[in-house]
Amino acid sequence: MGLGTTSPLTVLGCALAVHSAAATGSHHFATDSSTFDYVVVGGGTSGLVVANRLTENRHNTVLVIERGYFDDKPEAIIPWYSTAVDTSVLLNPRSAPNSKLYNARHNVTVAAVVGGATVVNGMGCDRGSKADYDAWEELGNPGWGWNGLLPYFKKSTAFTPPNPDVVDRWNITWNSAAYGKGPVQVHISNFQYPDIDTIWEGFRQQPGVTFPPGSSSGFGPGAYWSTNTIDARGMTRSTARSAYYDPVNKTRSNLRLVIGQTATELLFDRGKSLRAKGVRVVSSFDAKVRNVYARKEVILAAGAVMTPHLLQVSGIGPASVLKAAGIKVEKDLPSVGANFQDHATVVLWFNLSTPSFPNSDSISNNATYNATVWEEYLTNRTGPVAAANSNSIIYYSLAQVLSPSAAASVASRLLAQDARQYLPAIYSTSSALLRGFKAQRAILAQRFTTNTSSYTAQPLRGNGQSPSPLLKPLSRGTVTLNLTHPESLPVVQYNTFINPIDEELAVAVVRRSRRYWASPALQKLGPTETQPGAEYQTDTEISDYLKANRLALFASLAHPSGTCAMMPEKLGGCVGSDLKVYGVKGLSVVDASVIPLIIGTSLQATVYAIAEKAADIIKARG
């Protein structure tokens, strides 16, 4: 992604000028040992939200431990860069071999930067359907359904609509009542490529598709104008850092963020009951080991990959794994690292023989246009550089991917499976985990037969790329210690297609995408399928192609979740609806790892809402 004739230094200077806070708000430990009311592990999305809300009370002292650093590069600030991933701020562990994908290994996206995933993600800020969140409540989490989360969705976000002339030109719709006056800025871009007209005409030609007003009101399947985390006041990326940390870092002496510090172990008091009392930290600056202590609570916000790793290396997790790694078992909790879910994604490509100009590829392949649009952004904060990924998306229920009767058949076959055959080995040794999965399975089977929940989607930019995530996976992965080097990055096993129904439905999703591109409206663009290619027609041909080609099937959409699931312990949960870790006092989890059943869209908006609700729950404990 070149900058054309625009100097990177010019862009960098512009970026720093619009990003108000530099890294001066962070400092190293003043002493080798410190005590705070709360210690938060992870300065990403959820960690910064919780730290901000807890320090609204000036009597609460909060330490946030972040292994990464501040990022003020253009990639962290300018919306257009969301079309790719800045790997310089990622840990990127490699996954374990994926047995159903010819033992392929995959990069695992783990952000290590102040602001976490909100600094590097695709900036999508949609919410799942009402049914997605009500499923959490059905799994034994009172207050965590749609109605319980909606106030926190509103509390976290503020929406700025496009300009009136843009609204009229594109017939853009949204629901203002779905937003509040929160710190996270969301926006539908003023700039749209001409071929978006054709994309929407294609949406209108899909049978049974509805057009609800706004992607944040819990409607589920339908075609939407999707929102992005863009701060329309300067057309920059809105992040957890810019929303929750930068505005307060110079005025709250009770909030302290330390960077370049890795939490390596939780510290416990072992009296009549196990209690978390602090965290052991290693500095990247001087390699010194320090202990920090929490008077009230240790709060884990390191994400769905690193939170279960920290718990396991500290002795909380499945006893069999801990013993094999030589870790003292503090609490046998099989749920830690189980229930791992992500959105595997099939990607079709079409060569477009007659696209309009400009289109979403023009910045990359036309140097003159590149220079023009960067100058436009630097001068006016307008144009495609001020926009993120596409605002045009269509969500389908499983009944719309297949047919109502075929979806019902899938649900019946799912319920008839011997679940243990298609789950990680730990589910065969933990009756609680197995019960929990069966409870999830019953909910998924019900959702498969209705139009209340989305099974897949097509976010379209107007070029020939057509990704379709599998939003309701049945396969479950794991995150576990490296048994020979427990302190190193964890072993992530996606287990893509371990449940054969996922593989079957991935083929159906390919066919659903093809039907969209075959619609009369799209023929204006002259599409020719190049991935997989029209020669792949049978289910076996399509499936084999997907499994053998990493560019056609992503094991992950960087939406890791579920590894410290919020469910009753008898259902294999790790935390309760109060977010406390079972069997350990003074320890809670507030990140995406608590999601028991992954939602049917990107996770960003949901993690913000989880963290806002978590902060209120923790404050109520006093």
C-alpha positions in Angstrom: 0.0 0.0 0.0 2.1 2.8 -1.2 1.6 6.5 -0.5 2.2 7.4 -4.1 3.8 10.9 -4.4 2.7 11.9 -0.9 5.6 11.7 1.5 5.2 9.3 4.4 6.8 11.9 6.6 4.1 14.4 5.6 1.4 12.0 6.4 3.1 11.1 9.7 3.3 14.8 10.7 -0.4 15.2 9.8 -1.3 12.2 11.9 0.5 13.3 14.9 -1.1 16.7 14.6 -4.6 15.3 14.8 -3.8 12.7 17.6 -3.8 14.8 20.7 -2.0 12.7 23.2 1.6 11.5 23.0 3.1 8.8 25.1 3.9 11.0 28.0 1.0 9.7 30.1 2.8 6.4 30.6 5.7 5.9 32.9 7.7 3.0 34.4 7.4 1.7 38.0 8.8 4.2 40.5 9.5 1.4 42.9 10.0 -2.4 42.7 6.7 -3.0 44.5 3.4 -1.0 44.3 -0.1 -1.4 45.7 -3.3 -0.2 44.0 -7.0 -0.8 44.6 -7.3 -2.5 41.2 -4.7 -4.0 38.9 -5.8 -4.4 35.3 -3.8 -6.7 33.1 -4.1 -5.5 29.5 -4.3 -1.9 28.2 -6.5 -2.8 25.2 -10.2 -2.4 24.5 -11.7 -3.7 27.7 -8.9 -2.8 30.0 -8.9 0.9 29.2 -12.7 1.1 29.5 -12.7 -0.5 32.9 -9.8 1.6 34.2 -11.4 4.8 33.0 -14.7 4.0 34.7 -13.2 2.9 38.0 -11.1 6.0 38.3 -14.1 8.3 37.9 -14.1 7.8 41.6 -11.0 9.7 42.7 -10.6 7.4 45.7 -10.0 4.4 43.5 -6.4 3.8 42.4 -5.9 1.7 39.2 -2.8 0.3 37.6 -3.0 -0.9 34.0 -0.3 -3.2 32.8 0.4 -3.3 29.0 3.0 -5.3 27.3 2.9 -3.2 24.2 3.6 0.5 23.6 1.9 3.6 22.3 1.4 3.7 18.6 1.2 7.1 16.8 2.0 5.9 13.3 -0.3 6.8 10.5 -1.5 3.2 10.4 -3.0 3.6 13.9 -4.8 6.9 13.0 -5.8 7.2 9.4 -9.0 5.3 8.5 -7.8 4.0 5.1 -5.1 1.9 6.7 -7.8 -0.3 8.2 -7.9 -2.1 4.8 -4.8 -4.0 6.0 -3.3 -5.1 9.3 -0.3 -3.5 10.9 1.6 -6.5 12.0 4.3 -4.4 13.8 2.0 -4.1 16.8 1.0 -7.8 17.0 2.4 -10.8 18.8 1.4 -13.1 16.0 1.9 -16.5 17.6 1.5 -19.4 15.1 -1.4 -21.8 15.6 -1.1 -25.5 16.1 -1.5 -27.6 13.0 -5.1 -27.7 11.9 -5.8 -31.3 11.2 -8.9 -30.7 9.0 -7.0 -28.2 6.8 -4.1 -30.5 5.9 -2.2 -29.5 9.1 -2.0 -25.9 8.0 -0.7 -23.4 10.7 -2.1 -19.9 10.9 -1.0 -16.6 12.3 -3.0 -15.7 15.5 -3.8 -12.1 15.7 -2.9 -10.8 19.2 -2.6 -7.0 19.6 0.2 -5.7 21.8 -0.4 -2.0 21.8 -2.1 0.6 24.0 -5.7 0.4 22.7 -5.4 -3.2 21.7 -7.4 -4.5 18.8 -9.1 -1.1 18.3 -5.8 0.2 16.9 -5.4 -2.5 14.2 -8.9 -3.9 13.4 -11.0 -3.3 10.4 -13.0 -0.6 12.3 -16.4 -2.3 11.9 -18.7 -1.4 14.8 -21.9 -3.4 14.2 -23.8 -5.2 17.0 -25.1 -8.7 16.8 -28.8 -9.6 16.8 -31.0 -9.4 19.8 -31.1 -13.2 19.7 -27.3 -13.5 19.9 -27.2 -11.8 23.2 -30.4 -13.4 24.5 -28.6 -16.7 24.0 -26.0 -15.6 26.7 -28.9 -15.1 29.1 -30.4 -18.5 28.2 -27.0 -20.0 29.1 -27.4 -18.9 32.7 -26.3 -15.3 32.7 -29.1 -13.0 34.0 -28.8 -9.5 32.9 -26.6 -10.3 29.9 -29.3 -10.4 27.2 -30.0 -7.7 24.7 -32.0 -5.6 27.1 -29.3 -5.8 29.7 -26.5 -4.8 27.3 -28.3 -2.1 25.3 -27.7 0.6 27.9 -24.0 -0.1 27.7 -23.9 -0.2 23.9 -25.4 3.3 24.1 -23.1 4.4 26.9 -20.0 3.5 25.0 -20.8 5.1 21.6 -21.7 8.3 19.9 -22.9 8.4 16.2 -22.1 11.1 13.7 -24.2 10.6 10.5 -22.9 11.4 7.0 -23.5 14.8 5.5 -27.1 15.4 4.4 -26.3 15.4 0.7 -24.5 12.1 1.1 -27.5 10.6 2.9 -29.8 11.7 0.1 -27.5 10.5 -2.7 -27.0 7.0 -1.2 -30.3 6.6 0.7 -28.3 5.9 3.9 -30.3 4.8 6.9 -29.5 4.4 10.6 -31.2 4.4 14.0 -30.1 7.3 16.1 -31.8 5.9 19.1 -29.3 3.0 19.2 -26.5 5.4 20.3 -25.7 7.6 23.2 -23.2 10.3 23.9 -20.3 7.9 24.6 -16.6 8.3 24.0 -16.3 5.9 21.1 -17.0 7.8 17.9 -18.8 5.9 15.1 -19.7 7.1 11.6 -20.9 6.1 8.2 -18.4 7.6 5.7 -19.2 10.5 3.4 -17.2 8.9 0.7 -18.6 5.9 -1.3 -17.3 4.5 -4.5 -19.7 4.7 -7.5 -20.1 0.9 -7.8 -21.7 0.8 -4.3 -24.9 1.7 -6.2 -24.5 -1.7 -8.0 -23.7 -3.5 -4.8 -26.9 -2.3 -3.2 -29.0 -3.1 -6.3 -27.6 -6.6 -5.9 -28.7 -6.6 -2.3 -32.3 -5.6 -3.3 -32.4 -8.6 -5.8 -31.7 -11.2 -3.1 -34.9 -13.1 -2.2 -36.3 -12.4 1.2 -33.7 -9.8 2.3 -35.0 -7.0 4.5 -33.5 -3.5 5.0 -33.7 -2.6 8.7 -32.7 0.9 9.7 -29.2 0.6 11.2 -26.8 -2.2 12.0 -26.8 -1.6 15.8 -30.4 -2.2 16.7 -30.4 -6.0 17.1 -32.4 -6.9 14.0 -30.1 -9.6 12.7 -30.3 -10.7 9.0 -30.7 -7.9 6.5 -28.8 -5.4 4.4 -27.3 -2.5 6.3 -25.2 0.6 6.1 -22.6 -0.6 8.6 -20.8 1.8 10.9 -17.1 2.3 11.5 -15.1 3.6 14.4 -14.3 6.9 12.8 -14.1 10.2 14.7 -15.8 12.5 12.2 -14.4 15.6 14.0 -11.1 14.9 12.4 -11.7 11.8 10.2 -9.4 9.7 12.3 -9.6 6.2 13.8 -11.5 6.2 17.1 -9.8 3.7 19.5 -10.0 2.7 23.2 -7.0 4.8 23.7 -8.4 8.0 22.1 -11.8 7.4 23.7 -11.0 6.3 27.2 -7.4 7.0 28.0 -6.1 10.1 26.2 -8.9 12.4 27.5 -8.1 11.6 31.2 -4.4 10.6 31.3 -3.2 14.0 32.4 -5.9 14.8 34.9 -6.4 11.5 36.9 -3.5 10.9 39.2 -5.3 7.8 40.4 -4.9 6.1 36.9 -1.5 4.8 36.0 -0.6 3.0 32.8 2.7 1.2 32.4 3.9 0.1 29.0 6.4 -2.5 27.9 5.5 -4.7 31.0 4.5 -8.3 30.6 2.3 -9.9 33.3 3.9 -13.4 33.8 2.0 -14.8 36.8 -0.8 -14.1 39.2 0.0 -13.9 42.9 -2.2 -15.5 45.5 -3.0 -15.6 49.2 -3.6 -19.2 50.2 -5.6 -19.0 53.4 -9.0 -20.6 54.0 -9.7 -19.8 50.3 -7.7 -18.9 47.3 -7.5 -15.2 46.7 -5.7 -13.2 43.9 -3.6 -10.5 45.5 -1.4 -9.2 42.7 0.6 -9.8 39.5 4.2 -10.5 38.8 5.5 -8.3 36.0 8.7 -8.4 33.8 9.8 -5.1 32.2 11.0 -5.0 28.6 13.2 -2.0 29.5 15.4 -3.4 32.3 14.3 -7.1 32.4 13.5 -6.6 36.1 10.9 -8.6 37.8 8.4 -6.7 40.0 5.3 -7.6 42.0 2.3 -5.3 42.1 -0.6 -5.8 44.4 -4.4 -5.2 44.4 -6.3 -4.3 47.5 -9.6 -5.0 45.9 -9.3 -6.9 42.7 -7.1 -8.2 39.9 -8.9 -7.7 36.6 -7.9 -9.7 33.5 -8.3 -7.9 30.2 -5.6 -9.4 28.1 -7.9 -10.9 25.5 -9.2 -14.3 24.6 -5.8 -15.7 23.8 -3.6 -14.2 26.5 -6.1 -14.2 29.4 -6.4 -18.0 29.6 -2.7 -18.3 29.1 -2.0 -16.1 32.2 -4.5 -18.1 34.2 -3.0 -21.4 33.2 0.6 -20.4 33.9 -0.6 -19.2 37.3 -2.1 -22.6 38.1 -5.8 -22.0 37.2 -7.0 -24.2 34.4 -7.4 -27.9 33.4 -5.3 -29.9 35.9 -4.2 -32.3 33.2 -2.6 -29.5 31.2 -1.1 -27.8 34.2 0.5 -31.0 35.6 1.9 -31.9 32.2 3.5 -28.4 32.0 4.9 -28.7 35.6 2.6 -26.0 36.9 1.2 -26.2 40.5 -2.5 -26.6 40.3 -4.2 -23.8 42.3 -7.7 -24.4 40.9 -8.7 -27.2 38.5 -10.9 -25.3 36.0 -11.2 -27.1 32.7 -13.1 -24.2 31.1 -9.9 -22.0 31.0 -8.8 -22.1 27.4 -11.7 -24.3 26.2 -14.8 -23.2 24.1 -12.5 -21.2 21.8 -14.5 -19.7 18.9 -13.6 -17.4 16.0 -15.2 -16.6 12.6 -13.6 -18.8 9.9 -14.1 -17.0 6.6 -14.5 -18.2 3.1 -13.2 -15.7 0.4 -14.3 -15.6 -3.2 -12.6 -13.4 -5.8 -14.1 -12.1 -9.0 -12.3 -10.3 -11.8 -14.4 -7.3 -12.7 -14.0 -6.4 -16.4 -16.0 -3.2 -16.3 -15.7 -1.5 -12.9 -16.3 2.2 -12.5 -13.5 4.6 -11.8 -12.5 5.2 -9.1 -13.0 2.0 -7.3 -11.6 0.5 -4.1 -8.5 -0.8 -5.9 -7.6 2.5 -7.5 -5.5 3.8 -4.6 -3.2 0.8 -4.9 -3.0 0.5 -8.7 -3.2 4.1 -9.9 -0.4 6.4 -8.8 -2.1 9.6 -10.0 -5.3 8.8 -8.1 -3.2 7.8 -5.1 -1.5 11.2 -4.9 -4.7 13.1 -5.5 -6.7 11.4 -2.7 -3.9 11.6 -0.1 -3.6 15.3 -0.8 -7.4 15.6 -0.5 -7.2 13.9 2.9 -4.3 16.0 4.2 -6.0 19.2 3.0 -9.7 18.6 3.7 -10.1 15.3 5.6 -12.3 14.0 2.8 -12.2 11.3 0.2 -11.4 7.6 0.3 -8.5 8.0 2.7 -11.0 9.4 5.3 -13.1 6.2 4.9 -12.4 2.8 6.3 -13.6 -0.6 5.1 -17.0 -0.9 3.4 -20.2 0.4 4.9 -22.2 -2.0 2.8 -23.0 -5.4 4.3 -25.7 -8.0 3.9 -26.3 -10.6 6.6 -28.1 -13.9 5.9 -29.8 -16.4 8.2 -29.1 -20.1 7.7 -32.5 -20.5 6.2 -31.6 -17.8 3.6 -28.3 -19.5 2.8 -30.0 -22.9 2.3 -33.8 -23.0 2.6 -36.1 -23.2 5.6 -36.5 -26.9 5.2 -32.8 -27.5 4.6 -31.9 -25.4 7.7 -34.3 -27.4 9.8 -32.6 -30.6 8.6 -29.2 -29.2 9.6 -30.6 -28.4 13.0 -32.0 -31.9 13.4 -28.7 -33.6 12.4 -26.8 -31.3 14.7 -28.9 -32.4 17.7 -28.5 -36.0 16.7 -24.7 -35.9 16.8 -22.6 -37.6 19.5 -21.0 -34.3 20.5 -17.9 -35.9 21.9 -16.8 -37.1 18.5 -16.5 -33.5 17.3 -15.0 -31.7 20.3 -11.5 -31.4 21.8 -10.4 -34.3 24.0 -11.0 -32.3 27.2 -14.8 -32.4 26.6 -14.7 -36.1 27.0 -13.0 -35.8 30.5 -15.1 -32.9 31.7 -18.8 -33.6 32.0 -19.4 -29.9 32.7 -17.9 -28.8 29.5 -19.9 -31.3 27.6 -23.1 -30.2 29.2 -22.3 -26.6 28.4 -21.7 -27.4 24.7 -24.9 -29.3 24.5 -26.7 -26.2 25.9 -25.0 -24.1 23.3 -25.9 -26.6 20.6 -29.6 -26.5 21.5 -29.7 -22.8 21.2 -27.8 -22.8 17.9 -30.2 -25.5 16.5 -33.1 -23.3 17.4 -31.5 -20.2 15.8 -30.7 -22.1 12.6 -34.4 -22.5 12.0 -35.4 -18.9 12.3 -34.5 -15.5 10.8 -33.5 -14.0 14.1 -29.8 -14.7 13.9 -27.2 -14.3 11.1 -25.2 -17.3 9.8 -23.0 -15.5 7.3 -22.5 -12.0 5.8 -21.0 -10.3 2.8 -19.2 -7.0 3.5 -18.5 -5.6 0.1 -16.2 -2.7 -0.9 -17.1 -2.7 -4.6 -14.2 -4.6 -5.9 -14.1 -8.3 -6.7 -13.3 -9.5 -3.2 -16.2 -11.3 -1.5 -15.5 -12.5 2.0 -18.2 -14.5 3.9 -17.5 -15.3 7.6 -19.1 -18.4 9.2 -20.8 -16.5 12.1 -22.2 -19.5 14.0 -19.4 -22.1 14.2 -20.0 -25.5 15.8 -16.3 -26.4 16.0 -14.5 -25.6 19.2 -10.8 -24.8 19.6 -8.5 -24.5 22.6 -5.8 -22.2 24.0 -3.3 -24.1 26.2 0.2 -23.7 27.6 3.2 -24.8 25.6 3.9 -27.8 27.8 7.7 -27.6 27.4 7.9 -23.8 27.7 4.9 -22.6 29.6 6.1 -19.0 29.8 6.2 -18.7 26.0 3.2 -17.8 23.8 0.3 -20.3 24.1 -0.7 -23.1 21.8 -3.8 -22.0 19.8 -5.8 -24.8 18.2 -8.6 -23.5 15.9 -10.0 -26.9 15.1 -11.6 -25.5 12.0 -14.1 -28.0 10.5 -13.6 -30.4 13.4 -17.4 -30.6 13.3 -18.3 -31.7 9.7 -21.4 -29.6 9.6 -19.2 -26.5 9.6 -17.5 -27.8 6.5 -20.8 -28.6 4.8 -22.1 -25.1 5.5 -19.0 -23.5 4.3 -19.7 -25.0 0.9 -23.3 -23.7 1.1 -21.9 -20.2 1.9 -19.8 -20.4 -1.3 -22.9 -21.2 -3.2 -24.8 -18.3 -1.5 -22.0 -15.9 -2.5 -22.1 -17.1 -6.1 -25.9 -16.5 -6.2 -25.3 -12.9 -5.2 -22.7 -12.3 -7.9 -24.9 -14.0 -10.5 -27.7 -11.5 -9.8 -28.7 -9.3 -12.8 -27.5 -6.1 -11.2 -23.9 -7.3 -10.8 -23.5 -8.2 -14.4 -22.8 -4.5 -15.0 -19.4 -5.1 -13.5 -18.6 -8.1 -15.7 -17.7 -10.5 -12.9 -15.7 -13.7 -13.6 -15.0 -15.9 -10.6 -11.3 -16.6 -10.1 -11.4 -18.1 -6.6 -12.3 -20.9 -6.3 -13.2 -20.6 -10.0 -16.3 -21.8 -11.9 -14.7 -25.2 -12.5 -15.2 -26.1 -8.8 -18.8 -27.2 -8.8 -19.4 -30.3 -6.6 -19.5 -30.1 -2.8 -16.3 -32.2 -2.6 -14.5 -30.0 -5.2 -15.4 -26.8 -3.4 -14.6 -28.2 0.1 -11.3 -29.6 -1.0 -10.3 -26.3 -2.6 -11.2 -24.4 0.6 -9.3 -26.7 2.8 -6.1 -26.6 0.6 -6.0 -22.8 0.0 -5.4 -20.5 2.9 -6.4 -17.4 0.8 -9.8 -19.0 0.2 -10.4 -20.0 3.8 -9.2 -18.0 6.8 -9.2 -20.0 10.0 -9.7 -16.7 11.9 -11.2 -13.3 11.3 -9.3 -12.0 14.4 -12.4 -12.5 16.5 -11.1 -14.8 19.2 -13.6 -15.4 22.0 -15.0 -17.8 24.6 -11.9 -19.1 26.3 -13.1 -18.1 29.8 -16.7 -18.5 29.2 -19.4 -16.8 31.3 -21.7 -19.7 32.2 -22.5 -21.6 35.3 -19.7 -23.8 36.5 -21.9 -26.8 36.1 -22.0 -26.0 32.4 -18.3 -25.6 32.1 -18.1 -21.9 32.8 -15.0 -20.0 34.0 -16.8 -16.9 35.3 -20.3 -16.2 36.5 -22.5 -13.4 35.5 -20.6 -11.3 38.0 -17.4 -12.0 36.0 -15.6 -13.5 39.0 -13.4 -16.5 38.3 -14.9 -19.6 40.0 -13.0 -20.7 43.1 -10.7 -17.6 43.3 -11.6 -14.5 45.2 -10.5 -11.1 44.0 -10.1 -12.1 40.4 -12.4 -11.2 37.4 -12.3 -11.3 33.6 -13.7 -8.5 31.5 -12.6 -9.2 27.9 -13.9 -11.2 24.9 -12.9 -14.5 26.5 -16.1 -14.3 28.6 -18.3 -14.5 25.6 -20.0 -17.9 25.9 -21.4 -18.0 22.3 -19.9 -15.9 19.6 -22.1 -13.3 18.1 -23.0 -12.9 14.4 -20.8 -9.9 13.6 -17.5 -8.4 14.5 -16.7 -8.1 18.2 -15.6 -4.5 18.8 -18.9 -2.9 19.8 -19.7 -5.9 22.0 -16.4 -5.8 23.8 -16.9 -2.1 24.6 -20.3 -2.9 26.0 -19.1 -5.9 28.0 -16.4 -3.7 29.5 -18.8 -0.8 30.4 -21.1 -3.3 32.1 -18.2 -5.0 33.8 -17.1 -1.6 35.3 -20.5 -1.1 36.8 -20.5 -4.6 38.2 -17.1 -4.1 39.8 -17.9 -0.7 41.2 -21.0 -2.1 42.8 -18.8 -4.5 44.8 -17.2 -1.5 46.5 
